[in-house]
């Protein structure tokens, strides 16, 4: 398997590198560990975060899928193809993992999806009027991936 080798976190909320998110959206208000699933050699962990100040809050959802043995390329390719056929305007993000793309969902906001080796990582800014995927999300993905290596 090419690419990085990542470990499944017990609590993704404790792993996320959110320096760029707090710089962009304001201080972290709340973080909630989402329900995780493990089975068939795949671990899925989630973290819901809220940044900003009262009246100007922005939600961010981070999900990490980590396979025990195989590459996450097929999941990445399949979801990218499904989004493309569904009309999402996708933009490739070079230099991030083995593959990365972003898109703006009109119902949920900007999304970033990355795969590298046995990791498939997604970050979504849950705001219909939120900013496009930019350096803050890319920086968050890079920092979080570095913390999951091992």
N, C-alpha and C positions, 0 to 999 in steps of 0.2 A: 504494500500500500504506500503510495507516494504521499507527500505532504506531511503535515505535523502529526504528532501523536498526542491526544488529549485525554484527560481524565474527567469522569463525571463528577460534578461537585455535589456535596451533601446539601448545600444551601447556596444557590446561584446568587442570591442577594448579597452574600458576603464576598463574592468573587468579582462582581462587576466593577470595572474601572470607570467611575462616573465623573471624573474631574472636568472633562469637556462638557458634559451635560449640565453640571451645576454652573459652570461658567456661562453657558448659553441660556438656561432656563431659570436659574436661581437655585436657592438651597434645596436640598432633599427634604421633603416634608414627611414622606411615609414610604416604607418598602414592605411589601408583603410577599412572602414565599408562596408561590403558586403550587397547586397540586402536581406532584411529580409522578412519573411512571417508570418502572423498570421491568424489563422482561424480554425474552428472546434476544438477549445480547445488546439491547438498546436501552439507554437511560435518557429520559426527557425531563428536564427541569425548567422551571419558569420563575420569573420574578417580575412583579408589577411594582413600579415606582412612580412617585408623584413629586414633581419639582415646582418651584415658584413660590408665590406668596398668595395670600387669601385673595380670591377673585381673579387671579391670573395663573391658574395651575395647569400644568402640562403632565399628562400621563405617558409613561414609557413602559413597554412590555418587552422583556428580553426572554428568549427561549433558547436553550442549548440542548441539542440532540447529540448524544455521544454513543458511538457503536463500540462494542468490545473488540471486534475483530475486523470489520470491513470498512471500506471507504464510504463516505456519505455522498459521493458524486451522483449516484442514481437518484437519490432523494432530491438533491439540488436540481439536477437536470429535469426531473419529472415535474417538480413544482414550478420551475422557471417556464417550462413549456406550457403547462396548464395556465399560468398567468398570462403568458404571451397570447395564447389562443383565446383567453377571456377578455382581451382588449387592454390589459395593463400596459402602459408605455414603460418599458424597462430600459434602464441605462446600465451598461456594464461598468463596474468599478475596478479598474486595474490596480495591481499591486497589493491586493488584499486576499490572502489565502490562495487556494488553487482556483477559485472562482468566486465572484461576487457581483451582485447587481442590486439596483435600487428601483423602486417604483412608488408612485403616489396613488393610494387607494382613495377614491372619492368619499368613501364611508368612514374609513378609519385613519387616514393620514399617510405620512411617509413611512416606508419600510426599507430595510437593508437586509439582504440575505447573503450569507457567506458559507462556503464549505472549504475545509482544509483537512485532508486525511480523514480521520474518523469523527470529525466535528461538523455539524450543520448548525449555524448560529443565526438567529434572526433578532432584529431590533426594530420595534415599531413605535413611532411617536403618535400617540392616540389623540389626534387633534385634527378636525376637518380643516381648520384654518392654520395648521402648523406649518413650520418651515419645510422646505424641501430637504431631502437627505443631503447632508453636507459634511464638512470636516468633523463636526462634533460626533456624529454617529460613526463615522469611519474611525476616529480616534478611540471611541468607546469600544468598538469591535476589536481593534488591534490590542488595546490594553487588556481587555477581558480574555482574549485568546492567549495572550502571554501568561496570564494568571492560571489558565486551565491547562497549560502544557505540562506534560509529565507523565 
